[in-house]
Amino acid sequence: MDLIEAFAIYFVAWWISLFLVLPFAARAQAEPKETVPGTDPGAPARPRLLLMLAANTLLASLIFAGIYLVMEKHLIRLDDIPFLPGRDWPAG
């Protein structure tokens, strides 16, 4: 795996895991009844974005490490995936 491919895989893993991490521990302003005038009641009361970004980076790093391990050690080959069409086609 070269550097560009590794960066692309990490970027995709980071971006997808961002949407997994953001909703955790998010409380809307309407829940504690502390709505700031002029804002949406569904907006987070305390976003804690730096904590969410740090957790996201850790999760994305773990996902990338798993993908890297599978790719470099050839733990899963295309022949191991049973639902791929054309597995029984002759070579050539």
C-alpha positions in Angstrom: 0.0 0.0 0.0 1.5 3.3 -1.0 1.1 6.6 0.8 -1.6 8.0 -1.4 -3.7 4.9 -1.1 -3.2 4.8 2.7 -4.2 8.5 3.0 -7.3 7.9 0.9 -8.4 4.9 2.9 -7.8 6.8 6.2 -9.7 9.8 4.9 -12.7 7.7 4.0 -12.6 5.9 7.3 -12.3 9.2 9.2 -15.2 10.8 7.4 -17.5 7.8 7.8 -16.7 7.4 11.5 -17.4 11.1 12.0 -21.0 10.4 11.4 -20.9 7.6 13.9 -19.2 9.6 16.7 -21.1 12.9 16.4 -24.5 11.8 17.9 -22.9 10.3 21.0 -23.6 12.2 24.2 -25.3 15.0 22.2 -28.1 16.7 24.2 -30.3 19.2 22.5 -30.9 22.6 24.0 -34.6 21.8 24.4 -33.8 18.8 26.8 -32.4 20.8 29.7 -34.7 23.8 28.8 -31.8 26.1 28.2 -32.6 27.3 24.7 -30.5 30.3 23.7 -32.7 32.9 22.0 -32.3 32.9 18.2 -31.1 29.3 18.0 -32.8 26.1 17.1 -34.1 24.0 20.0 -32.5 20.9 18.4 -29.0 22.5 18.4 -26.6 20.8 20.9 -26.3 22.5 24.3 -22.6 21.7 24.5 -21.1 20.5 21.2 -17.7 19.4 22.6 -16.3 19.3 19.1 -12.6 18.8 20.1 -13.5 15.8 22.2 -15.6 14.4 19.3 -12.8 15.0 16.8 -10.3 13.2 19.1 -12.6 10.2 19.5 -13.3 10.2 15.8 -9.6 10.2 15.0 -9.0 7.3 17.4 -11.9 5.3 15.9 -10.7 6.0 12.4 -7.2 5.0 13.3 -8.4 1.6 14.6 -10.5 1.1 11.5 -7.6 2.0 9.2 -5.3 -0.4 11.2 -7.7 -3.2 10.6 -8.0 -2.5 6.9 -4.2 -2.1 6.6 -3.7 -5.5 8.4 -6.2 -7.2 6.1 -4.6 -5.8 3.0 -1.0 -6.3 3.8 -1.3 -9.8 5.3 -3.8 -10.9 2.7 -6.2 -12.2 5.4 -9.2 -11.9 3.1 -8.9 -12.8 -0.6 -11.6 -12.3 -3.2 -12.0 -16.1 -3.4 -13.1 -16.0 0.3 -16.1 -13.8 -0.4 -18.9 -16.2 -1.3 -21.4 -13.7 -2.8 -19.2 -12.3 -5.5 -20.6 -13.2 -9.0 -18.4 -15.1 -11.4 -16.3 -17.0 -8.9 -16.6 -20.2 -10.9 -15.5 -18.7 -14.2 -12.5 -20.3 -15.7 -9.3 -18.3 -15.7 -8.2 -16.7 -18.9 
